[in-house]
Amino acid sequence: MSASLVLIIVVATAYLATHLLYEWLAKRLLIVSGAEYLVLGILLGPQVSGVIPVTAAESFGPIIVLGTGWIGLTVGMQFYLPRLVRITGLTFRLAVIESLVTLGAVTLVLWWALPALGLTSQFWAIVPALALGAIAVASTPAGLDIALRDRKKREPVVNQLETSLGVNALVAIVTTGILFAWVHRAPTSALRPPTPTEWAVITVGIGFLGGSLFHLFLGEERQVDRLVVSLGGAVILASGTAAYLNVSPVLATLVIGIVLVNTSRARNELRTVLAAAERPFYYVLLLLAGLSWKPSTSATVFAVILLYLVTRTASKVYAARATTVWNNATPQLGRDWGKALIGQGRLTVALALDYARRPELPIGDVVFTAALASVLLTEFAAARLVRAALLPIVEPLRDLAQRLPWVDADEDVPAQATGEQPAMSGAGAASSGAFIAPDVEGASTLLPPDAEVTPSLGGYALGRRNLVREGEQPDAADVNKAPPSDSSNEPR
Amino acid sequence: MRRVIVLVLLYLLMQAVLPLGEGTPAALVLMAFGFLILGAYSVGELATTIRLPKIVGYLAAGLAVGPSALDFVSQPVMEQLAPVSQLAIALIAFLAGAELQLKEVLERGTLLLKIMTAELVVSFIGIAVTLIALHEFLPVLQGAPMTEIVGFSILFASVAIIHSPAVTMALLSESGAKGVVARTTLGVVLVADVAVVLTFSGALALVRVMVPPSGSGGLGVLAVLWEIGGAVLVGAVLGAVVALYLRFIRRELFIFAILVAFFGSEIAGLLHVETLLTLLMAGFVAENAGGGGGEQLRHAMERAGDPIFVVFFALAGAQINPQAVLKLWPLVIPLVLVRTAGLWAGTKLGARWANAEPEAAKYMWMGLISQAGVAIGLASVMANVYPERGEELRTLFLATLTINQTLGPIMFRIALLRSGEATPESFRGGPRQTEPH
């Protein structure tokens, strides 16, 4: 059987699994499906069964580059400016600190460990260490999606997690993008090789050019067919160009995503197009990642994996906890929201593949193996980790709601106000995270009839019953009762 | 103006990037793919502003960026992009099969079959005889044994008789024409698509016996029978599976469409059956047994196929060697004229045989001139089986196609206007004359 046919069969299976197995596992067991495709890829690949030989695996190179670019695009589409400006300064502060602490901690530990373990020289160790640090920052959004499913409301902790996931992705992609620009191999054909800064600018420039081409190409049309051609053409061209220039395709397409979501009037249609292909694309990428995996010849790789996992987990949990306590945000966020960021998934795979496909960078197999091990060990439990992190903060609110006589037991409840002033003002600006005002649309049912609602302070509205318990089915009536979000039309 | 800016930006991008990059071949292939999607599509739309079909623009774009001119898409890159062509061929064949409505075939089947048979036979004989007579102008056939000359002439004629359902449907959709000329032309074009694939499959099998391809040996009679019969069988099974999916699941048709095309193409190769016929049969069964889901799948396939077709036609254009085409002009002009004459005579004959309406008999031939779609797929198959001679035959075919594809829509437009089934205003989006004449 040809390698292509095997791949098609596996993709078809993955495709069906998307709608059958994935939803079933997610609903019943809170398990994020995906890592099994990684294992399947390893089993089918040249390192184990050899069903798909090395040459065939290498021929899938364009799909890998496109897949990594596609993931960059989906990340970029989250950064919708009108929505970002409604997020509080505190939320951003916590997210950025957690990201940078994770980046710094993992980088420093591995910068010390890699030469100590004899895997690379002291001089070169910073490159894989920084790559692993950046990869460590990335967390999967799948856990949050499954744990809360379609019932996400504006709890501060959920908002914090969404913001942290976005910031984590941004930090991870930008760091690897700069890293690839920094250690770029000089082209022999150029008169003067570009400097690292110029390579970084070129990477971002490719993204802007891709976004511009999309707009010029699409014009005023909003037909889905036309959108598919424009989007496909722009992403394929940008990913290919970035990969050809040996810079980061993920960063280039991240820029395209940011440009498109903030400038295109067809952003909702774009979301539909992206959503249709997102999960099958991810499964294909996982499969190809498994095929591309090469075992390290050194046993010390286990030590690297262990250090990576321990440092990363500790950084995520304790950095989040410390910065929350430091900023007096524990009542709203709890102390353990960092646990919800432990799961790693699609972006981790994309960044690791992007690093490993560059022969000029040191110990690509070790970096790749560590990243894949993290995905294998954490992704399937991502939803449970989210649930474990959120329950302590949401459960007390549930009890509070039951004690308030005017609150309908099925509706949202406001959090208690602490009196801290909002970090941002103006319509739509959210509170600083300490003062929690109700969602304006839901306010009439959540507050006493004589309560005053200040629209300009509309922001977080704490929801109860949003967490999905193990085996619990979503209640259609409850979903219908959910107050419309002010950003329901916007990309998440 | 927007299109021109896109093209200028793409040109500058390629000029800037190609000297700077030393990436992997995979990256270069991907970049070329994206470049072709945006570039060729833009040229295609520019072509429409001067009343030329988009496909001519795609071919021209490919020619401009291919190895013969700018070399942005080099020969190795084109080889790497071969799976795109394979996918496009599969999609085109599936779509052609899916366009055949059993009801329409049963209602007007006899009339359409008679007209189609007459015009195909006359055109086929005319083209084959012309090529045999003028074979000395084709370098690969100079001094060749008569078996080869006859064999390749038959093979070429089996491809060159084809029409373009895509162009026909596009013009009918644009004008809103629904009269006798419009319906008969569309019916003949669709049925002819199937007939031509069958004819080509038979001709290829015959020529393989007459002139065994280098390296793979000839085909025995049983193998030929399996190649055609097996294709019908495999295609029917695949179509039944697709129909079941359409009846019971009918979700994510966009991705499903691509998977079906890829899978059909791969499975046909694995079982040594004719790829085009397999997909065509699968399309026919899926459309007519899919419980109404066939139309949705067809639309999903057209959507999925849009960028793939653009790249496919652009790659076909990139493979045109202008110098070879110039050398072949003594053959190209007679072949175009003979085919056109064959269409005129064949449709007159067929219309009389089938007692068709006078309007159809008078104007229908003008709607059959366009060529595209499956034709390029067939020419590519020919070039794959016979790398050297097939390649030159494909160049010859693409040269004739360029002329036919440019003249075809113009002629069909004239036919619809003269028959009164469309007006100049209806072509511009104004009120439509839709009553049959």
Contacts between the chains, C-beta under 8 A, distances in Angstrom:
chain1	res1	chain2	res2	distance
A	1	B	270	7.0
A	2	B	266	6.4
A	2	B	269	7.5
A	2	B	270	6.5
A	4	B	83	7.8
A	4	B	262	7.6
A	4	B	266	5.6
A	5	B	263	7.6
A	5	B	266	4.4
A	5	B	267	7.1
A	5	B	270	6.3
A	8	B	259	6.5
A	8	B	262	5.2
A	8	B	263	5.1
A	8	B	266	6.0
A	9	B	263	7.8
A	11	B	259	6.6
A	12	B	259	5.3
A	12	B	263	7.0
A	15	B	252	7.0
A	15	B	255	6.1
A	15	B	256	7.4
A	15	B	259	6.6
A	18	B	252	7.8
A	19	B	251	6.3
A	19	B	252	7.2
A	58	B	26	7.9
A	61	B	24	6.1
A	61	B	25	7.5
A	61	B	26	2.8
A	61	B	27	7.7
A	61	B	29	8.0
A	62	B	26	4.7
A	62	B	27	7.7
A	62	B	29	5.2
A	62	B	30	4.5
A	62	B	33	7.3
A	62	B	80	8.0
A	64	B	26	7.5
A	65	B	26	6.1
A	65	B	27	5.9
A	65	B	30	5.3
A	66	B	30	6.1
A	185	B	22	7.3
A	187	B	19	7.7
A	187	B	20	5.5
A	187	B	21	6.8
A	187	B	22	5.1
A	188	B	22	7.0
A	189	B	19	5.2
A	189	B	20	7.4
A	189	B	22	7.3
A	190	B	19	6.3
A	190	B	20	5.6
A	194	B	20	7.4
A	209	B	9	6.9
A	209	B	13	6.5
A	212	B	9	7.3
A	213	B	6	6.2
A	213	B	9	6.2
A	213	B	10	7.5
A	213	B	38	6.1
A	216	B	2	5.2
A	216	B	5	5.7
A	216	B	6	4.9
A	216	B	9	7.3
A	217	B	2	7.7
A	217	B	6	5.6
A	217	B	38	5.9
A	217	B	41	7.4
A	217	B	42	7.0
A	219	B	2	5.7
A	224	B	303	7.0
A	225	B	302	7.6
A	225	B	303	4.9
A	225	B	306	5.8
A	228	B	303	6.1
A	228	B	304	8.0
A	228	B	306	6.9
A	228	B	307	7.2
A	229	B	37	6.5
A	229	B	41	6.2
A	229	B	306	5.4
A	229	B	307	5.0
A	229	B	310	7.5
A	232	B	34	8.0
A	232	B	37	6.4
A	232	B	307	5.3
A	233	B	34	5.5
A	233	B	37	3.8
A	233	B	38	4.1
A	233	B	41	7.1
A	233	B	307	6.6
A	234	B	34	7.4
A	234	B	38	7.3
A	235	B	34	7.5
A	236	B	30	5.9
A	236	B	31	8.0
A	236	B	33	5.4
A	236	B	34	3.4
A	236	B	37	6.5
A	237	B	13	7.9
A	237	B	31	6.4
A	237	B	34	2.9
A	237	B	35	5.9
A	237	B	37	7.5
A	237	B	38	6.2
A	238	B	34	7.3
A	239	B	30	6.0
A	239	B	34	7.5
A	240	B	27	5.6
A	240	B	28	7.3
A	240	B	29	7.4
A	240	B	30	3.2
A	240	B	31	3.1
A	240	B	32	7.3
A	240	B	33	6.7
A	240	B	34	5.3
A	240	B	35	8.0
A	241	B	13	7.0
A	241	B	17	5.6
A	241	B	21	8.0
A	241	B	31	5.0
A	241	B	34	7.6
A	243	B	23	5.4
A	243	B	24	7.0
A	243	B	26	7.3
A	243	B	27	3.4
A	243	B	30	6.6
A	243	B	31	7.6
A	244	B	17	6.5
A	244	B	21	4.1
A	244	B	23	3.7
A	244	B	24	7.9
A	244	B	27	4.0
A	244	B	28	5.5
A	244	B	30	7.8
A	244	B	31	5.0
A	245	B	17	6.3
A	245	B	20	5.9
A	245	B	21	4.8
A	245	B	23	6.4
A	246	B	21	7.2
A	246	B	22	6.9
A	246	B	23	5.3
A	276	B	252	6.7
A	276	B	254	6.1
A	276	B	255	7.2
A	277	B	254	7.9
A	277	B	255	6.8
A	280	B	252	7.9
A	280	B	255	5.7
A	357	B	24	7.3
